[in-house]
Amino acid sequence: MKVSGIFTTQTAELGVLIILAQPALVNQLMQLQGEDTSKVDKIGVYGNRTTPLTVQKQHQLADRINKALPKDSKAHAVTGQSVRDEATKSTQESLGFVQPLILIFAVIALFVGAFIIANTFTMIVRDSMRGYALLRSVGASPAQVFFSVVIQALILGVIGSVVGVLLGWGLIELIDWGLSKGGFPLSGSPTPSPTAVAVGFMVGVVVTVIGSAIPARTAATAPPIQAMNETMNPEKPVTARGWIGAGMVAFGALCWLLCWLLAAKKVSWAWLTTVGTGWLLCLGGVCTAGGVIVLAPALVTGAAKVLGWLPSRIPGDRHAGHAQHRPHETSHRQHGRRPVRGRGNRQLPERARLVNARLGERYDRRQSSCRLCARLRRALAIRLAEGRQ
């Protein structure tokens, strides 16, 4: 076989390699593969070699061919538009799960992003709680403290949204390039529309601001006297939160069970068929992810007891109950009261350095508390003087 040339087509062939050859050679190759060469599945008939026919002319051509065929013939002519519609419908049915799956991942990503943002700002606010309480003590209003945290979140949301839009655009271009190389080019342009860019940007900013709202409220409601306390934020009961999270997880599992029953055709409920598997998958994923996030803090104490059971059997003064208290303060008290001892002389210098470091931390903390008290006294004296005037 000799290659006489290379040709191209204007339509995407989905990675198919097309070879044009003489009918005798094609029949010979098909017979070698064990295929029947006496029958063909489809025959393409073109009414015009250069200009595509309209739908009306396609129907006229199909009717002419059907009239010319024998009455007992199993073959029949259909229009090219009907073939394309059938292929499109088949493709949509086979790939119908892709859009709900992408929607599920998008919603879960929003929830996880909001949780990470809220956790980050919670740690930032917890670390800076004395500073916010000091601002409250010198006259800052709760609204000023609240908006100071929200403005930080707004700036980070704008920067993160811009970076996210650019990364998403680059990912689309990369996917388009990969599909084109594999013979599956996209029909549309990979460049996102201004509406898509604006929606993505606004969603990123709004999620960031919402995620920082609760930590900002915690900072705004901090009492001024808390600036002099060693304990920053007392732990709140999580029993109600645990029940809410467990309910969300159970509801998400129920949605997934209904989705499986609908997909496996185990039930034929009309309302379930109307809802569809896509919405059930999406709702189940959102409720399960959100429920795990809400339920996790309620499981920390029990998990600490279970995981700390084996280490508690090891001889020593460390036990699992330390995880339920303030580990830093407990370690300070223990190192301050425990004498320096060890199994050998090699451990003595290390323990001495540890005790020295702990004592230095205590001294620095006391010095900072004294300076903070002095600042509060000066601020209160200034306010009293202003009130007398």
N, C-alpha and C positions, 0 to 999 in steps of 0.2 A: 504494500500500500504506500502510495506516494502522496505527501502533503502538497497541495497545489496553491493554498492560500489560507488566510485568516480573515474571518468576518466578525462583525459586531452587530448587536441589536440595540434598539432604543428602549427596550423594556428589561426589567430585572428578571433574571432567570433563577433566583434563589440558590445560587451556588451550583447550578446544573451545568455540566460541560456538554455542549452540543457539537456533534460531528456530522457534517454532510458528506454522504458517500453515495455511490451508485447502488440502485436497488439490489442488484445481484450480490454485491459485497455485504450489504446489510442483512439480506436473507441468510447468507452463508454464516455470518457471525452469530445471528440469532439461533440458527440451527445447531451450531456448536454449543450454545448454552442450553439447549434442550427446549427452546420456546417454539410455539406453533406459529409458523410464518404464513399460514393460509388465511388468517384473520387479523384484523386491525381493530383497535379500540376506537380511535377517532380519526377523522379526516377533516383537515382544515380547508375551507372554501372561502376565498377572498373575492369580493365583488369588485374591489378597486385596489390596485397595487400600491398606490401612493396615498390616497386620501381615505381615512376610515369612514365607514358607512354610518349613517344615522340609525337610530333605533327602528324607525319606520321602514327604512330600506332593508335593514337586517331581517325584519319579519317578512318582508316581501320576498327576499331571497330564500329564506327558509321554507316559505310556502311553495315556491316554485320547485325546490328540491324534493319536498315531500310528495308533490303531485307526480313528479317524474319517477319516484321509487315504486317498485311493485307493491301491490296491496298486501301480499303475504310476507313482505320484508320485515325483519326485526330492526332494521336501522331506521332512524328518523333524524330529521334536521332540527337543530335548535340554534337560536341566535347566540352570537358571541357575548352579548350583554348578559344573557341568562347564565351562561357558563361562568362568567366572572362573578356574578352575584352569588351563585352557588358556592364557588370557591371561597369568596369572602365570608359567607355565612359559616362555612365549615371551619375556616381559620379562626373566626371569632369564637365559635363554640369550643374549639380545642384550646384556645388561649384566653378564654373568658376569665380564668382564675387569676390572671396576671394583674389586672387592674385592682381587684379587691386586695390581693396580696400586697401590692405596692402601697395601697391606702392604709392597710394595717400597719406596715412598717413605718409609714410616715407619722401616723398618730402615736404609735409607741415611741418613736424617736422624739416627738414633741413632749410626751410625758417624761421620758427619761431626761431630756434636756432641761425641762423645768425642775425636775427633782435635783439634778446636779447643780443647777444654778442656785436653787434654794439652799442646798446643803453648803455650798461655797459661801454664800452670803451669811448663813447662820454661823459658820466658823469665824468669818471676819467680824461680825457683830459681837460674838461672844468674846473674841480676843480684844476688841476695842470697847467693851461695855463700860469700863471705868471712864474712858474718855467721853463717851456720850453722857454718862451720869454727871461728870464734871461740867459739861456744857449745860446740862439742865440746872445744875446748882448755881451757875453764874447768870442765869436768866434766859437761856435758849428755850423756846417753846417746843412742845412735842412735834408740831408740824414742821418746824425748821430741821429738827433731827431726822424726821421721817423723809423729807424731801432730799436731805443731804445723801442718804443711802440710795434713794430711788434715782437720783441724778447720776450717781456712780454706775448703777445698773443700766441706765439709759445710754451712757457713753459706751459701756462695754457691749451693750446690745447692738448699737449702731456699727461698731467696729466688727463684731462677730457676724452680723448679718451681711455686711459687705464682703467679708472673706468667704462666708458660706455661699453667697450667690456666685462669686467668681469660681469657687471650687466646683459647684454644681454645673456651671457652664462648661468648665473644662472637662468634667466627667462626661457630659453629653457629647462633646466633641470627640472625646476618646472612644466612646461607644460607637459613634457614627463611623469613625475611622476604622475600628475593628470590624464592624459589620460590612463595610464597603470592601475591605480586604477579603472577607470570607464569602463575598457574593450575595450579601443580604443588605443592600443599601436602603437607607430610610427614604421614604417618599417625600417627606417634608424637610424643612430646614432645621438643623440642630440649634440654630440661634434662638434663644428664648425671647418671647415677646415682652414688650414693656410692662404689660399687665402681670405676667408671670414673675418678672423681676420685682415689681412693686409689691405683689402679694407675699413673695418669699421674704422680702426685706421687712415688711410690716409684721409678719408672723414672728420672725426672729426677735424683733424689738419688743413686741407685746409679750411674748413668752418670757423674755429676760426680765421685764419689769414686773410681771405677775409673780415670777419665781422669787423676786427680791422683796415683795410686799410684806410677807409675814416677818422676815428678819428685820425689815425696816420698822414695822410696828413694834417689835420687841425692843428695839433700840429707842424708839420714841417714848415708850411707856416706862422706861427705866427710872426708878425713883432716885433723886439726888443722893440719898443716904447710902445707896448701893455702891457708890464710888469708894466708900471706906470699908466695904465688906471684903473678906477673903473669898467668900463663895460668890461666884459671878451670877449664875442662874440656877436656882434650885430646880431639881428634876420634877417634871409634872407627871401625874398618873397617866398611864397609857392603856388602862383596861378598856375604856370606851373605844379608843383608837384601834385596839386589837380586834374587838368585835366588828367594827366597821370594815376593817381590812379583810377579815375572814369572810364576811358577807359578800364583799366585792369579788373575792377569789371564787367563792361558791357560785355566784351568778355568772362569772366568766366561764367556769367549767360547764355550767348548765347550757350556756349559749353554744359552746363547742360540741356538747353532746347532741343538741338539737340540729346543729349543722351536719354532724356525722349521720344522724338518722335521716335527714333530708337527702344528703348525697347518696346514701346507701338505699334510699327508697324504702325505708322501714316503716314510715308513716306517710299518710296522705292527707294531712291537715291543710285546709285551704289557706288559713292565715299564715302558716309556716311557709307554704309555697310562695305566697305573695311577698313575704319578707326576703326570701332568697338566702343562699349560702354566703354571699359576699358580706352582707350586713351582719349576719350572725358571727362570721369570722372576725370582722372588725370590732364589733361590740365585745366579743369574748376576749380578744387580745387586749383591748383598752382596759376592761374591768380587771383582768388578771394582772396586768402589769401595774396598774394603779393600786390594786389590793395588796400585792406583794410589797410595794413601797410603803403603804400605810401600815401593814401588819408587821414589818420587820422590827421596828423599835420595841414592840411588845414581846418579841421572842428573844431579845438580847439577854435578859436575866436568866431565862431557862436554858438558853444555849451556853451561857457562861457556867452554870452549874454542871451541865452535862459534860462540857469539854474540860472543866476544871476538876472533875472527879478523880481522874487518874493522877494528875500532878499533885493533888492534895494527899495522896497516899505516900508520896516521897517525903522522907524525913526532912524537916526544916520548918521555918516560921512563915513560909508563904503558902497561902491557901486560896481556894476559889472565891471566898467571900470578899477578897480585896477588890474584885472586879465590880462589886455592887456599891463600893464606897468611893471616896476620892483617892485615887491611887497616889497622886503627887503628895497630898497632905499626909497620907498614911506612911508613905516612904520617908517623908521628912521626920515624922515623929519617931519612926523606928530607928532610923540612922542616928537621930539625936540621942536616943536612950540606950541603944545597944552598944555594949563595949566592943572594942576592936579585938577580935580573936580569929583564929584560923587554924587550919591543920598543920601549917608549916610556916616557915619564915618568909616564903615567897609571897604569901597572900597579905602579909602585914603592910608593905608599902602601898599596895593597891587599895586596901581598906582605909588606910590613912588618907590617901588622896581623895577617896570617895567622901569620907567624913568631912575633910577640909572643904570640899566643893559644896556639900550640903550646908555647912555652916555659913559659907560665903553667900549662898543663895538666900538663906534666912536673914542674914544681915542686910543684904541689898533690898529684900522685900520690906523689912522694917523701916529702912531708910526712905524708900519710896512712899510708904504709908505715912511717915512723918511729914514728908514734903507735901503730900496730898492734903493732909489735915491742915497744914499751914496755909495752903492755897484756899481751902474752904473757909478758914477763919478770916482771911483777908477779904474774900468775896462777901461773906456775911457782914463783916464790919463796914464795907463800902455800902452795901444795901441799907444797913441800919442808919448810916450817916445820911444817905440820900433821903430816907424816910423822915428823919428829924428835920431836915431842911424844908 
